[in-house]
């Protein structure tokens, strides 16, 4: 590997963020060679469908409560 995990851990936060940005840009540029897995499409479709059913939405208070349970 070009950059070892141990090296990344020693970087200051700003440099970690810059590295993350560089990797993200490289992945985006090469995204035409990448196909999302089927499960990802299924999750996105499920989320899109749930947006069409407001009765399944949570209020902010309900969400906060569910996060603390």
N, CA, C, O and CB atoms as a CASP TS submission, in Angstrom:
PFRMAT TS
TARGET T0000
AUTHOR 0000-0000-0000
METHOD Language model
MODEL 1
PARENT N/A
ATOM      1  N   UNK     1       0.857  -1.174   0.000  1.00  0.00           N
ATOM      2  CA  UNK     1       0.000   0.000   0.000  1.00  0.00           C
ATOM      3  C   UNK     1       0.904   1.237   0.000  1.00  0.00           C
ATOM      4  O   UNK     1       1.944   1.254   0.659  1.00  0.00           O
ATOM      5  CB  UNK     1      -0.976  -0.002   1.236  1.00  0.00           C
ATOM      6  N   UNK     2       0.500   2.263  -0.740  1.00  0.00           N
ATOM      7  CA  UNK     2       1.308   3.471  -0.833  1.00  0.00           C
ATOM      8  C   UNK     2       1.380   4.237   0.478  1.00  0.00           C
ATOM      9  O   UNK     2       2.440   4.743   0.847  1.00  0.00           O
ATOM     10  CB  UNK     2       0.764   4.365  -1.905  1.00  0.00           C
ATOM     11  N   UNK     3       0.270   4.323   1.175  1.00  0.00           N
ATOM     12  CA  UNK     3       0.224   5.020   2.453  1.00  0.00           C
ATOM     13  C   UNK     3      -0.222   4.009   3.500  1.00  0.00           C
ATOM     14  O   UNK     3      -1.298   3.422   3.394  1.00  0.00           O
ATOM     15  CB  UNK     3      -0.741   6.267   2.405  1.00  0.00           C
ATOM     16  N   UNK     4       0.604   3.816   4.494  1.00  0.00           N
ATOM     17  CA  UNK     4       0.285   2.853   5.541  1.00  0.00           C
ATOM     18  C   UNK     4      -0.702   3.450   6.540  1.00  0.00           C
ATOM     19  O   UNK     4      -0.690   4.655   6.791  1.00  0.00           O
ATOM     20  CB  UNK     4       1.561   2.399   6.260  1.00  0.00           C
ATOM     21  N   UNK     5      -1.543   2.609   7.099  1.00  0.00           N
ATOM     22  CA  UNK     5      -2.532   3.041   8.076  1.00  0.00           C
ATOM     23  C   UNK     5      -1.870   3.756   9.252  1.00  0.00           C
ATOM     24  O   UNK     5      -2.381   4.764   9.739  1.00  0.00           O
ATOM     25  CB  UNK     5      -3.341   1.846   8.574  1.00  0.00           C
ATOM     26  N   UNK     6      -0.752   3.240   9.697  1.00  0.00           N
ATOM     27  CA  UNK     6      -0.049   3.856  10.827  1.00  0.00           C
ATOM     28  C   UNK     6       0.369   5.285  10.492  1.00  0.00           C
ATOM     29  O   UNK     6       0.328   6.167  11.350  1.00  0.00           O
ATOM     30  CB  UNK     6       1.187   3.020  11.215  1.00  0.00           C
ATOM     31  N   UNK     7       0.775   5.511   9.231  1.00  0.00           N
ATOM     32  CA  UNK     7       1.148   6.864   8.815  1.00  0.00           C
ATOM     33  C   UNK     7      -0.055   7.796   8.819  1.00  0.00           C
ATOM     34  O   UNK     7       0.046   8.947   9.243  1.00  0.00           O
ATOM     35  CB  UNK     7       1.782   6.839   7.425  1.00  0.00           C
ATOM     36  N   UNK     8      -1.170   7.307   8.354  1.00  0.00           N
ATOM     37  CA  UNK     8      -2.387   8.112   8.305  1.00  0.00           C
ATOM     38  C   UNK     8      -2.800   8.529   9.710  1.00  0.00           C
ATOM     39  O   UNK     8      -3.212   9.667   9.932  1.00  0.00           O
ATOM     40  CB  UNK     8      -3.526   7.336   7.620  1.00  0.00           C
ATOM     41  N   UNK     9      -2.689   7.610  10.647  1.00  0.00           N
ATOM     42  CA  UNK     9      -3.076   7.911  12.028  1.00  0.00           C
ATOM     43  C   UNK     9      -2.243   9.024  12.636  1.00  0.00           C
ATOM     44  O   UNK     9      -2.708   9.712  13.544  1.00  0.00           O
ATOM     45  CB  UNK     9      -2.956   6.672  12.880  1.00  0.00           C
ATOM     46  N   UNK    10      -1.023   9.217  12.156  1.00  0.00           N
ATOM     47  CA  UNK    10      -0.149  10.247  12.724  1.00  0.00           C
ATOM     48  C   UNK    10      -0.351  11.618  12.082  1.00  0.00           C
ATOM     49  O   UNK    10       0.171  12.618  12.575  1.00  0.00           O
ATOM     50  CB  UNK    10       1.297   9.830  12.575  1.00  0.00           C
ATOM     51  N   UNK    11      -1.101  11.667  10.993  1.00  0.00           N
ATOM     52  CA  UNK    11      -1.311  12.941  10.304  1.00  0.00           C
ATOM     53  C   UNK    11      -2.216  13.855  11.120  1.00  0.00           C
ATOM     54  O   UNK    11      -3.107  13.384  11.827  1.00  0.00           O
ATOM     55  CB  UNK    11      -1.913  12.708   8.911  1.00  0.00           C
ATOM     56  N   UNK    12      -1.986  15.167  11.021  1.00  0.00           N
ATOM     57  CA  UNK    12      -2.927  16.110  11.637  1.00  0.00           C
ATOM     58  C   UNK    12      -4.276  16.015  10.922  1.00  0.00           C
ATOM     59  O   UNK    12      -4.336  15.591   9.768  1.00  0.00           O
ATOM     60  CB  UNK    12      -2.375  17.571  11.580  1.00  0.00           C
ATOM     61  N   UNK    13      -5.346  16.405  11.595  1.00  0.00           N
ATOM     62  CA  UNK    13      -6.700  16.297  11.043  1.00  0.00           C
ATOM     63  C   UNK    13      -6.798  16.963   9.675  1.00  0.00           C
ATOM     64  O   UNK    13      -7.400  16.393   8.764  1.00  0.00           O
ATOM     65  CB  UNK    13      -7.716  16.924  12.002  1.00  0.00           C
ATOM     66  N   UNK    14      -6.231  18.140   9.506  1.00  0.00           N
ATOM     67  CA  UNK    14      -6.320  18.852   8.226  1.00  0.00           C
ATOM     68  C   UNK    14      -5.722  18.022   7.090  1.00  0.00           C
ATOM     69  O   UNK    14      -6.288  17.976   5.998  1.00  0.00           O
ATOM     70  CB  UNK    14      -5.604  20.210   8.318  1.00  0.00           C
ATOM     71  N   UNK    15      -4.601  17.375   7.332  1.00  0.00           N
ATOM     72  CA  UNK    15      -3.978  16.549   6.298  1.00  0.00           C
ATOM     73  C   UNK    15      -4.801  15.292   6.022  1.00  0.00           C
ATOM     74  O   UNK    15      -4.868  14.832   4.883  1.00  0.00           O
ATOM     75  CB  UNK    15      -2.554  16.165   6.712  1.00  0.00           C
ATOM     76  N   UNK    16      -5.427  14.735   7.062  1.00  0.00           N
ATOM     77  CA  UNK    16      -6.314  13.583   6.849  1.00  0.00           C
ATOM     78  C   UNK    16      -7.479  13.972   5.956  1.00  0.00           C
ATOM     79  O   UNK    16      -7.868  13.218   5.064  1.00  0.00           O
ATOM     80  CB  UNK    16      -6.837  13.035   8.195  1.00  0.00           C
ATOM     81  N   UNK    17      -8.035  15.159   6.200  1.00  0.00           N
ATOM     82  CA  UNK    17      -9.159  15.627   5.383  1.00  0.00           C
ATOM     83  C   UNK    17      -8.723  15.878   3.939  1.00  0.00           C
ATOM     84  O   UNK    17      -9.461  15.571   3.003  1.00  0.00           O
ATOM     85  CB  UNK    17      -9.758  16.911   5.983  1.00  0.00           C
ATOM     86  N   UNK    18      -7.535  16.432   3.763  1.00  0.00           N
ATOM     87  CA  UNK    18      -7.008  16.651   2.415  1.00  0.00           C
ATOM     88  C   UNK    18      -6.798  15.325   1.697  1.00  0.00           C
ATOM     89  O   UNK    18      -7.113  15.200   0.514  1.00  0.00           O
ATOM     90  CB  UNK    18      -5.690  17.437   2.472  1.00  0.00           C
ATOM     91  N   UNK    19      -6.266  14.335   2.410  1.00  0.00           N
ATOM     92  CA  UNK    19      -6.068  13.010   1.831  1.00  0.00           C
ATOM     93  C   UNK    19      -7.402  12.387   1.432  1.00  0.00           C
ATOM     94  O   UNK    19      -7.535  11.803   0.357  1.00  0.00           O
ATOM     95  CB  UNK    19      -5.331  12.097   2.819  1.00  0.00           C
ATOM     96  N   UNK    20      -8.379  12.522   2.312  1.00  0.00           N
ATOM     97  CA  UNK    20      -9.716  12.007   2.022  1.00  0.00           C
ATOM     98  C   UNK    20     -10.293  12.667   0.774  1.00  0.00           C
ATOM     99  O   UNK    20     -10.903  12.000  -0.061  1.00  0.00           O
ATOM    100  CB  UNK    20     -10.650  12.233   3.219  1.00  0.00           C
ATOM    101  N   UNK    21     -10.101  13.967   0.651  1.00  0.00           N
ATOM    102  CA  UNK    21     -10.591  14.701  -0.511  1.00  0.00           C
ATOM    103  C   UNK    21      -9.909  14.219  -1.787  1.00  0.00           C
ATOM    104  O   UNK    21     -10.565  14.047  -2.814  1.00  0.00           O
ATOM    105  CB  UNK    21     -10.366  16.204  -0.327  1.00  0.00           C
ATOM    106  N   UNK    22      -8.605  14.001  -1.729  1.00  0.00           N
ATOM    107  CA  UNK    22      -7.873  13.505  -2.899  1.00  0.00           C
ATOM    108  C   UNK    22      -8.350  12.117  -3.313  1.00  0.00           C
ATOM    109  O   UNK    22      -8.522  11.838  -4.499  1.00  0.00           O
ATOM    110  CB  UNK    22      -6.373  13.472  -2.610  1.00  0.00           C
ATOM    111  N   UNK    23      -8.559  11.262  -2.335  1.00  0.00           N
ATOM    112  CA  UNK    23      -9.040   9.907  -2.638  1.00  0.00           C
ATOM    113  C   UNK    23     -10.448   9.975  -3.224  1.00  0.00           C
ATOM    114  O   UNK    23     -10.752   9.275  -4.189  1.00  0.00           O
ATOM    115  CB  UNK    23      -9.026   9.015  -1.362  1.00  0.00           C
ATOM    116  N   UNK    24     -11.301  10.807  -2.651  1.00  0.00           N
ATOM    117  CA  UNK    24     -12.672  10.954  -3.159  1.00  0.00           C
ATOM    118  C   UNK    24     -12.681  11.442  -4.595  1.00  0.00           C
ATOM    119  O   UNK    24     -13.441  10.937  -5.422  1.00  0.00           O
ATOM    120  CB  UNK    24     -13.466  11.919  -2.282  1.00  0.00           C
ATOM    121  N   UNK    25     -11.843  12.418  -4.894  1.00  0.00           N
ATOM    122  CA  UNK    25     -11.752  12.929  -6.265  1.00  0.00           C
ATOM    123  C   UNK    25     -11.277  11.852  -7.218  1.00  0.00           C
ATOM    124  O   UNK    25     -11.806  11.723  -8.322  1.00  0.00           O
ATOM    125  CB  UNK    25     -10.811  14.131  -6.330  1.00  0.00           C
ATOM    126  N   UNK    26     -10.284  11.073  -6.805  1.00  0.00           N
ATOM    127  CA  UNK    26      -9.765  10.000  -7.660  1.00  0.00           C
ATOM    128  C   UNK    26     -10.829   8.939  -7.913  1.00  0.00           C
ATOM    129  O   UNK    26     -10.951   8.428  -9.026  1.00  0.00           O
ATOM    130  CB  UNK    26      -8.524   9.358  -7.023  1.00  0.00           C
ATOM    131  N   UNK    27     -11.600   8.609  -6.874  1.00  0.00           N
ATOM    132  CA  UNK    27     -12.682   7.636  -7.048  1.00  0.00           C
ATOM    133  C   UNK    27     -13.753   8.165  -7.984  1.00  0.00           C
ATOM    134  O   UNK    27     -14.265   7.426  -8.824  1.00  0.00           O
ATOM    135  CB  UNK    27     -13.301   7.279  -5.701  1.00  0.00           C
ATOM    136  N   UNK    28     -14.095   9.438  -7.844  1.00  0.00           N
ATOM    137  CA  UNK    28     -15.112  10.038  -8.698  1.00  0.00           C
ATOM    138  C   UNK    28     -14.667  10.036 -10.153  1.00  0.00           C
ATOM    139  O   UNK    28     -15.455   9.728 -11.047  1.00  0.00           O
ATOM    140  CB  UNK    28     -15.421  11.465  -8.241  1.00  0.00           C
ATOM    141  N   UNK    29     -13.401  10.380 -10.394  1.00  0.00           N
ATOM    142  CA  UNK    29     -12.881  10.405 -11.766  1.00  0.00           C
ATOM    143  C   UNK    29     -12.911   9.026 -12.401  1.00  0.00           C
ATOM    144  O   UNK    29     -13.051   8.904 -13.618  1.00  0.00           O
ATOM    145  CB  UNK    29     -11.457  10.950 -11.785  1.00  0.00           C
ATOM    146  N   UNK    30     -12.781   7.999 -11.595  1.00  0.00           N
ATOM    147  CA  UNK    30     -12.747   6.631 -12.101  1.00  0.00           C
ATOM    148  C   UNK    30     -14.092   5.927 -11.938  1.00  0.00           C
ATOM    149  O   UNK    30     -14.176   4.712 -12.115  1.00  0.00           O
ATOM    150  CB  UNK    30     -11.663   5.841 -11.389  1.00  0.00           C
ATOM    151  N   UNK    31     -15.142   6.673 -11.605  1.00  0.00           N
ATOM    152  CA  UNK    31     -16.433   6.060 -11.281  1.00  0.00           C
ATOM    153  C   UNK    31     -17.100   5.374 -12.468  1.00  0.00           C
ATOM    154  O   UNK    31     -17.975   4.530 -12.274  1.00  0.00           O
ATOM    155  CB  UNK    31     -17.359   7.101 -10.733  1.00  0.00           C
ATOM    156  N   UNK    32     -16.705   5.719 -13.691  1.00  0.00           N
ATOM    157  CA  UNK    32     -17.326   5.069 -14.848  1.00  0.00           C
ATOM    158  C   UNK    32     -16.965   3.587 -14.903  1.00  0.00           C
ATOM    159  O   UNK    32     -17.659   2.803 -15.551  1.00  0.00           O
ATOM    160  CB  UNK    32     -16.896   5.765 -16.150  1.00  0.00           C
ATOM    161  N   UNK    33     -15.886   3.198 -14.228  1.00  0.00           N
ATOM    162  CA  UNK    33     -15.468   1.796 -14.203  1.00  0.00           C
ATOM    163  C   UNK    33     -16.036   1.041 -13.014  1.00  0.00           C
ATOM    164  O   UNK    33     -15.695  -0.118 -12.780  1.00  0.00           O
ATOM    165  CB  UNK    33     -13.962   1.707 -14.184  1.00  0.00           C
ATOM    166  N   UNK    34     -16.899   1.703 -12.271  1.00  0.00           N
ATOM    167  CA  UNK    34     -17.441   1.102 -11.056  1.00  0.00           C
ATOM    168  C   UNK    34     -18.940   0.915 -11.194  1.00  0.00           C
ATOM    169  O   UNK    34     -19.653   1.815 -11.638  1.00  0.00           O
ATOM    170  CB  UNK    34     -17.118   1.966  -9.824  1.00  0.00           C
ATOM    171  N   UNK    35     -19.407  -0.255 -10.812  1.00  0.00           N
ATOM    172  CA  UNK    35     -20.845  -0.521 -10.819  1.00  0.00           C
ATOM    173  C   UNK    35     -21.295  -0.775  -9.391  1.00  0.00           C
ATOM    174  O   UNK    35     -20.747  -1.633  -8.700  1.00  0.00           O
ATOM    175  CB  UNK    35     -21.197  -1.734 -11.737  1.00  0.00           C
ATOM    176  N   UNK    36     -22.290  -0.027  -8.958  1.00  0.00           N
ATOM    177  CA  UNK    36     -22.807  -0.212  -7.605  1.00  0.00           C
ATOM    178  C   UNK    36     -23.397  -1.600  -7.462  1.00  0.00           C
ATOM    179  O   UNK    36     -23.970  -2.135  -8.411  1.00  0.00           O
ATOM    180  CB  UNK    36     -23.862   0.856  -7.270  1.00  0.00           C
ATOM    181  N   UNK    37     -23.260  -2.191  -6.279  1.00  0.00           N
ATOM    182  CA  UNK    37     -23.856  -3.518  -6.061  1.00  0.00           C
ATOM    183  C   UNK    37     -25.382  -3.436  -6.038  1.00  0.00           C
ATOM    184  O   UNK    37     -25.952  -2.379  -5.767  1.00  0.00           O
ATOM    185  CB  UNK    37     -23.341  -4.131  -4.741  1.00  0.00           C
ATOM    186  N   UNK    38     -26.029  -4.549  -6.321  1.00  0.00           N
ATOM    187  CA  UNK    38     -27.496  -4.593  -6.363  1.00  0.00           C
ATOM    188  C   UNK    38     -28.132  -4.162  -5.054  1.00  0.00           C
ATOM    189  O   UNK    38     -29.161  -3.487  -5.059  1.00  0.00           O
ATOM    190  CB  UNK    38     -27.962  -5.986  -6.710  1.00  0.00           C
ATOM    191  N   UNK    39     -27.532  -4.543  -3.927  1.00  0.00           N
ATOM    192  CA  UNK    39     -28.123  -4.192  -2.632  1.00  0.00           C
ATOM    193  C   UNK    39     -28.199  -2.690  -2.458  1.00  0.00           C
ATOM    194  O   UNK    39     -29.103  -2.188  -1.790  1.00  0.00           O
ATOM    195  CB  UNK    39     -27.319  -4.808  -1.489  1.00  0.00           C
ATOM    196  N   UNK    40     -27.260  -1.965  -3.050  1.00  0.00           N
ATOM    197  CA  UNK    40     -27.257  -0.509  -2.927  1.00  0.00           C
ATOM    198  C   UNK    40     -28.466   0.084  -3.650  1.00  0.00           C
ATOM    199  O   UNK    40     -29.124   0.991  -3.140  1.00  0.00           O
ATOM    200  CB  UNK    40     -25.944   0.084  -3.494  1.00  0.00           C
ATOM    201  N   UNK    41     -28.745  -0.431  -4.822  1.00  0.00           N
ATOM    202  CA  UNK    41     -29.917   0.028  -5.573  1.00  0.00           C
ATOM    203  C   UNK    41     -31.196  -0.267  -4.789  1.00  0.00           C
ATOM    204  O   UNK    41     -32.108   0.559  -4.742  1.00  0.00           O
ATOM    205  CB  UNK    41     -29.973  -0.646  -6.967  1.00  0.00           C
ATOM    206  N   UNK    42     -31.252  -1.436  -4.183  1.00  0.00           N
ATOM    207  CA  UNK    42     -32.435  -1.810  -3.402  1.00  0.00           C
ATOM    208  C   UNK    42     -32.635  -0.877  -2.207  1.00  0.00           C
ATOM    209  O   UNK    42     -33.765  -0.490  -1.907  1.00  0.00           O
ATOM    210  CB  UNK    42     -32.314  -3.260  -2.918  1.00  0.00           C
ATOM    211  N   UNK    43     -31.559  -0.517  -1.529  1.00  0.00           N
ATOM    212  CA  UNK    43     -31.653   0.389  -0.383  1.00  0.00           C
ATOM    213  C   UNK    43     -32.142   1.755  -0.838  1.00  0.00           C
ATOM    214  O   UNK    43     -33.014   2.350  -0.204  1.00  0.00           O
ATOM    215  CB  UNK    43     -30.289   0.518   0.330  1.00  0.00           C
ATOM    216  N   UNK    44     -31.581   2.254  -1.937  1.00  0.00           N
ATOM    217  CA  UNK    44     -31.996   3.561  -2.446  1.00  0.00           C
ATOM    218  C   UNK    44     -33.467   3.561  -2.854  1.00  0.00           C
ATOM    219  O   UNK    44     -34.187   4.522  -2.582  1.00  0.00           O
ATOM    220  CB  UNK    44     -31.126   3.967  -3.634  1.00  0.00           C
ATOM    221  N   UNK    45     -33.914   2.494  -3.502  1.00  0.00           N
ATOM    222  CA  UNK    45     -35.320   2.397  -3.900  1.00  0.00           C
ATOM    223  C   UNK    45     -36.234   2.356  -2.676  1.00  0.00           C
ATOM    224  O   UNK    45     -37.298   2.973  -2.662  1.00  0.00           O
ATOM    225  CB  UNK    45     -35.546   1.149  -4.769  1.00  0.00           C
ATOM    226  N   UNK    46     -35.807   1.626  -1.659  1.00  0.00           N
ATOM    227  CA  UNK    46     -36.592   1.541  -0.430  1.00  0.00           C
ATOM    228  C   UNK    46     -36.714   2.907   0.230  1.00  0.00           C
ATOM    229  O   UNK    46     -37.793   3.290   0.682  1.00  0.00           O
ATOM    230  CB  UNK    46     -35.961   0.538   0.542  1.00  0.00           C
ATOM    231  N   UNK    47     -35.621   3.632   0.283  1.00  0.00           N
ATOM    232  CA  UNK    47     -35.652   4.965   0.885  1.00  0.00           C
ATOM    233  C   UNK    47     -36.518   5.921   0.068  1.00  0.00           C
ATOM    234  O   UNK    47     -37.257   6.737   0.620  1.00  0.00           O
ATOM    235  CB  UNK    47     -34.232   5.523   1.012  1.00  0.00           C
ATOM    236  N   UNK    48     -36.416   5.809  -1.240  1.00  0.00           N
ATOM    237  CA  UNK    48     -37.240   6.668  -2.101  1.00  0.00           C
ATOM    238  C   UNK    48     -38.722   6.359  -1.893  1.00  0.00           C
ATOM    239  O   UNK    48     -39.545   7.272  -1.834  1.00  0.00           O
ATOM    240  CB  UNK    48     -36.855   6.481  -3.593  1.00  0.00           C
ATOM    241  N   UNK    49     -39.059   5.091  -1.783  1.00  0.00           N
ATOM    242  CA  UNK    49     -40.450   4.697  -1.555  1.00  0.00           C
ATOM    243  C   UNK    49     -40.954   5.203  -0.210  1.00  0.00           C
ATOM    244  O   UNK    49     -42.102   5.631  -0.096  1.00  0.00           O
ATOM    245  CB  UNK    49     -40.592   3.177  -1.627  1.00  0.00           C
ATOM    246  N   UNK    50     -40.103   5.157   0.802  1.00  0.00           N
ATOM    247  CA  UNK    50     -40.536   5.617   2.125  1.00  0.00           C
ATOM    248  C   UNK    50     -40.798   7.122   2.141  1.00  0.00           C
ATOM    249  O   UNK    50     -41.593   7.609   2.945  1.00  0.00           O
ATOM    250  CB  UNK    50     -39.483   5.262   3.178  1.00  0.00           C
ATOM    251  N   UNK    51     -40.135   7.850   1.260  1.00  0.00           N
ATOM    252  CA  UNK    51     -40.391   9.289   1.165  1.00  0.00           C
ATOM    253  C   UNK    51     -41.791   9.577   0.643  1.00  0.00           C
ATOM    254  O   UNK    51     -42.347  10.647   0.889  1.00  0.00           O
ATOM    255  CB  UNK    51     -39.358   9.952   0.263  1.00  0.00           C
ATOM    256  N   UNK    52     -42.350   8.625  -0.073  1.00  0.00           N
ATOM    257  CA  UNK    52     -43.688   8.802  -0.641  1.00  0.00           C
ATOM    258  C   UNK    52     -44.788   8.478   0.375  1.00  0.00           C
ATOM    259  O   UNK    52     -45.970   8.681   0.102  1.00  0.00           O
ATOM    260  CB  UNK    52     -43.852   7.920  -1.879  1.00  0.00           C
ATOM    261  N   UNK    53     -44.393   7.976   1.542  1.00  0.00           N
ATOM    262  CA  UNK    53     -45.362   7.593   2.572  1.00  0.00           C
ATOM    263  C   UNK    53     -45.110   8.402   3.844  1.00  0.00           C
ATOM    264  O   UNK    53     -44.442   7.918   4.758  1.00  0.00           O
ATOM    265  CB  UNK    53     -45.280   6.068   2.871  1.00  0.00           C
ATOM    266  N   UNK    54     -45.627   9.613   3.913  1.00  0.00           N
ATOM    267  CA  UNK    54     -45.378  10.465   5.083  1.00  0.00           C
ATOM    268  C   UNK    54     -45.807   9.853   6.412  1.00  0.00           C
ATOM    269  O   UNK    54     -45.268  10.209   7.459  1.00  0.00           O
ATOM    270  CB  UNK    54     -46.080  11.766   4.905  1.00  0.00           C
ATOM    271  N   UNK    55     -46.772   8.936   6.378  1.00  0.00           N
ATOM    272  CA  UNK    55     -47.212   8.329   7.644  1.00  0.00           C
ATOM    273  C   UNK    55     -46.101   7.507   8.291  1.00  0.00           C
ATOM    274  O   UNK    55     -46.158   7.233   9.490  1.00  0.00           O
ATOM    275  CB  UNK    55     -48.440   7.444   7.409  1.00  0.00           C
ATOM    276  N   UNK    56     -45.093   7.109   7.516  1.00  0.00           N
ATOM    277  CA  UNK    56     -43.986   6.333   8.073  1.00  0.00           C
ATOM    278  C   UNK    56     -42.849   7.216   8.591  1.00  0.00           C
ATOM    279  O   UNK    56     -41.872   6.714   9.146  1.00  0.00           O
ATOM    280  CB  UNK    56     -43.451   5.380   7.026  1.00  0.00           C
ATOM    281  N   UNK    57     -42.979   8.518   8.410  1.00  0.00           N
ATOM    282  CA  UNK    57     -41.942   9.435   8.869  1.00  0.00           C
ATOM    283  C   UNK    57     -41.964   9.565  10.381  1.00  0.00           C
ATOM    284  O   UNK    57     -43.000   9.367  11.015  1.00  0.00           O
ATOM    285  CB  UNK    57     -42.114  10.806   8.222  1.00  0.00           C
ATOM    286  N   UNK    58     -40.821   9.897  10.954  1.00  0.00           N
ATOM    287  CA  UNK    58     -40.716  10.145  12.388  1.00  0.00           C
ATOM    288  C   UNK    58     -40.607  11.642  12.629  1.00  0.00           C
ATOM    289  O   UNK    58     -40.059  12.384  11.814  1.00  0.00           O
ATOM    290  CB  UNK    58     -39.500   9.399  12.997  1.00  0.00           C
ATOM    291  N   UNK    59     -41.128  12.058  13.740  1.00  0.00           N
ATOM    292  CA  UNK    59     -40.898  13.440  14.146  1.00  0.00           C
ATOM    293  C   UNK    59     -39.479  13.512  14.702  1.00  0.00           C
ATOM    294  O   UNK    59     -38.853  12.488  14.976  1.00  0.00           O
ATOM    295  CB  UNK    59     -41.964  13.924  15.209  1.00  0.00           C
ATOM    296  N   UNK    60     -38.993  14.712  14.861  1.00  0.00           N
ATOM    297  CA  UNK    60     -37.663  14.890  15.422  1.00  0.00           C
ATOM    298  C   UNK    60     -37.594  14.305  16.831  1.00  0.00           C
ATOM    299  O   UNK    60     -36.602  13.682  17.209  1.00  0.00           O
ATOM    300  CB  UNK    60     -37.283  16.377  15.440  1.00  0.00           C
ATOM    301  N   UNK    61     -38.652  14.512  17.596  1.00  0.00           N
ATOM    302  CA  UNK    61     -38.691  13.972  18.964  1.00  0.00           C
ATOM    303  C   UNK    61     -38.654  12.437  18.957  1.00  0.00           C
ATOM    304  O   UNK    61     -37.970  11.828  19.780  1.00  0.00           O
ATOM    305  CB  UNK    61     -39.959  14.465  19.698  1.00  0.00           C
ATOM    306  N   UNK    62     -39.385  11.823  18.034  1.00  0.00           N
ATOM    307  CA  UNK    62     -39.383  10.364  17.937  1.00  0.00           C
ATOM    308  C   UNK    62     -38.000   9.846  17.549  1.00  0.00           C
ATOM    309  O   UNK    62     -37.530   8.836  18.072  1.00  0.00           O
ATOM    310  CB  UNK    62     -40.431   9.893  16.917  1.00  0.00           C
ATOM    311  N   UNK    63     -37.372  10.545  16.640  1.00  0.00           N
ATOM    312  CA  UNK    63     -36.029  10.154  16.214  1.00  0.00           C
ATOM    313  C   UNK    63     -35.048  10.226  17.374  1.00  0.00           C
ATOM    314  O   UNK    63     -34.281   9.291  17.605  1.00  0.00           O
ATOM    315  CB  UNK    63     -35.549  11.044  15.065  1.00  0.00           C
ATOM    316  N   UNK    64     -35.074  11.341  18.105  1.00  0.00           N
ATOM    317  CA  UNK    64     -34.185  11.489  19.252  1.00  0.00           C
ATOM    318  C   UNK    64     -34.410  10.370  20.263  1.00  0.00           C
ATOM    319  O   UNK    64     -33.458   9.802  20.796  1.00  0.00           O
ATOM    320  CB  UNK    64     -34.394  12.853  19.918  1.00  0.00           C
ATOM    321  N   UNK    65     -35.674  10.061  20.519  1.00  0.00           N
ATOM    322  CA  UNK    65     -36.006   9.007  21.469  1.00  0.00           C
ATOM    323  C   UNK    65     -35.469   7.654  20.998  1.00  0.00           C
ATOM    324  O   UNK    65     -34.922   6.888  21.791  1.00  0.00           O
ATOM    325  CB  UNK    65     -37.522   8.934  21.673  1.00  0.00           C
ATOM    326  N   UNK    66     -35.629   7.364  19.700  1.00  0.00           N
ATOM    327  CA  UNK    66     -35.174   6.079  19.173  1.00  0.00           C
ATOM    328  C   UNK    66     -33.648   5.945  19.212  1.00  0.00           C
ATOM    329  O   UNK    66     -33.117   4.840  19.322  1.00  0.00           O
ATOM    330  CB  UNK    66     -35.670   5.902  17.745  1.00  0.00           C
ATOM    331  N   UNK    67     -32.957   7.071  19.122  1.00  0.00           N
ATOM    332  CA  UNK    67     -31.504   7.040  19.173  1.00  0.00           C
ATOM    333  C   UNK    67     -30.978   6.771  20.584  1.00  0.00           C
ATOM    334  O   UNK    67     -29.870   6.264  20.761  1.00  0.00           O
ATOM    335  CB  UNK    67     -30.945   8.346  18.657  1.00  0.00           C
ATOM    336  N   UNK    68     -31.794   7.120  21.586  1.00  0.00           N
ATOM    337  CA  UNK    68     -31.379   6.921  22.968  1.00  0.00           C
ATOM    338  C   UNK    68     -31.818   5.579  23.534  1.00  0.00           C
ATOM    339  O   UNK    68     -31.454   5.226  24.656  1.00  0.00           O
ATOM    340  CB  UNK    68     -31.921   8.024  23.821  1.00  0.00           C
ATOM    341  N   UNK    69     -32.589   4.841  22.771  1.00  0.00           N
ATOM    342  CA  UNK    69     -33.077   3.529  23.267  1.00  0.00           C
ATOM    343  C   UNK    69     -32.060   2.449  23.008  1.00  0.00           C
ATOM    344  O   UNK    69     -32.290   1.289  23.352  1.00  0.00           O
ATOM    345  CB  UNK    69     -34.415   3.148  22.604  1.00  0.00           C
TER
END
